[in-house]
Amino acid sequence: VQLVESGGGLVQAGDSLRLSCAASGSTSSINAMGWYRQAPGNQRELVARITGASGTTNYADSVKGRFTISRDNAKNTMSLQMNSLKVEDAAVYYCKAEGRSGYYRVDYWGQGTQVTVSS
């Protein structure tokens, strides 16, 4: 499975941005997908996650009410709509897909896309 993120950029606080993740390869093995972010000096953290079958979502407390995760299983894409961006949202955002290879769970990661938020 290959994941490619897009949509990052430089915005001002209060602006909106939409990130996209396109999956290719053995996409039928993918179950849940999610967005993670990592700011300099910080650990990578979960931003939002969405399951495959039911589309159940969960969010980090810091983004609840501002970010919305969605996916299009037919197109093998996932998006993250980010509204009311804050300076502290600045980070490299990564797309992750939870798949399977035989009996084993395999996590796939994209290369990341930079989100910069100026005050």
Secondary structure, 3 states (H helix, E strand, C coil): CEEEEECCEEEECCCCEEEEEEEECCHHHCCCEEEEEECCCCCCEEEEEECCCCCCEEECCCCCCCEEEEEECCCCEEEEEECCCCHHHCEEEEEEEEEEECCEEEEEECCCEEEEEEC
